[in-house]
Amino acid sequence: MTFLVSPAPTSPGPTLADFGHDPLWISIIKAVFIFVFLMLGVLFGVWTERKLIARMQHRYGPNRAGKFGLLQSVADGLKMGLKEDIMPRKVDKLLYFLAPVIIAVPAFLAFSVIPFGPVVSMFGEKTPLQLTDLPVAVLLILAMASIGVYGIVLAGWASRSPYAILGGLRSSAQVVSYEIAMGLSFVAVFLYAGTLSTSEIVAKQADGSTFDLGGVSIPLPSWYAILLLPSFLIYALTMLGETNRVPFDLPEGEGELVGGFHTEYSSSLKFAMFMLAEYVNVFVVSGVATTLFLGGWRAPWPISLWDGANVGWWPMLWFFIKMVLIFCFFIWVRASLPRVRYDQLMHFGWKVLIPLNLAWILAVASFRALRVDNSPLVITVMAVVVVGAMIVYFRFDTVLQRRREERAAQVEEEFERLRDRPEAGGFPVPALDLPHYHGANRKEVPSV
């Protein structure tokens, strides 16, 4: 796995000391660039998703408005912006209006700590290609994601509609469970990087390290997606639940809740803001995945063999390509997987992802301790923990298997009983041979 280690000279990248010194006009330019980038990303993202899904389903997709249908998203946006805004009479008007804003604004703010590239010269000023950075930048991203769910809950509650309220409650329960798993998937990255700053996490993935074991140096990869593969896989699952995308789009379940939390929002500007926030959130989690696990703006191998790959403005291209590939993964999942049941969703979040994350964090923390103190005591403790975890797992796995077999036997017994006596099921079923089922022996009503 040494192919991910770039032997060419790399740019050291910005640090926390490089932020807070930009002139105001530079900060405004970077803020406007992020806003325009996300808005254009939504337009082309909608077009890309419709095109790729159409190709997967042997269709053409948008092909009328503009060349290759590129203006279809612009036409849809103009249509939603110019349509009549209908507000139901019984809604809470203030919260009904604020809910789309609360969803959209935190999504844009979260992108302010995502690094696009190294320090560059912009109109004669040296500045990092990142709006700002904090010692706890990743926590800011999680905080913005948590605030966004308030907009979904308020949209359902302010609509005063049963289906909308159910969609909001589903979203709150889903985000709580999947944000816990998402936050735990970051812990292993923090343990290895030693920081919560996004720019410094990217810098830690610049070169691969080595692990000395028994006098032998074992090379380690530079990307945390390979070095911390379980964390990356868990994050890839949780970002689907975090953004309410298929197969975890239960808050919008059309077959169950009509439209979920935005049922009472007509296809107007407020509905467009819900759509905008969804795609911006997809770009945010894609940028976080790129930053924390895929080396950030640094070029992958073999492009990294080029001396100028990680300097200047070229890193923005590598960052954009990685984000596009992750976005295509979202589309591929949507076109391939069906929506899961809500009980399956919650079971997977609380009983699978979170326990796996905790066990993986324990293993990573033990490995980091092993690197610090390579004593026989640490190795013994790790072996005891691993063996104990395996014993507990197999013990409870046997119990669960026995319960599954007992449940299957009960279901089979119930089917046998209902096959002989259908009325014993508790549901009154009329006889299927009654005349009105087949139109036989009906009394004709004489015409007047």
Secondary structure, DSSP 8 states (H G I E B T S, - for coil): -GGGS--S-------GGGSS-S-HHHHHHHHHHHHHHHHHHHHHHHHHHHHHHHHHTT---S-SSSGGGTTHHHHHHHHHHHS-----TTS-HHHHHHHHHHHHHHHHHHGGG---SSEEEETTEEEESSS---TTHHHHHHHHHHHHHHHHHHHHHHTT-HHHHHHHHHHHHHHHHHHHHHHHHHHHHHHHHS---HHHHHHHTSS--EEEETTEEEE--S-HHHHTHHHHHHHHHHHHHHTT-TTS-GGG-HHHHTTGGGTT--TTHHHHHHHHHHHHHHHHHHHHHHHHHS-TTS--TTGGGSTTTTSTTHHHHHHHHHHHHHHHHHHHHHHH-----HHHHHHHIIIIIHHHHHHHHHHHHHHHHHHH---HHHHHHHHHHHHHHHHHHHHHHHHHHHHHHHHHHHHHHHHHHHHH-GGGGSS----TTSHHHHTTT-------
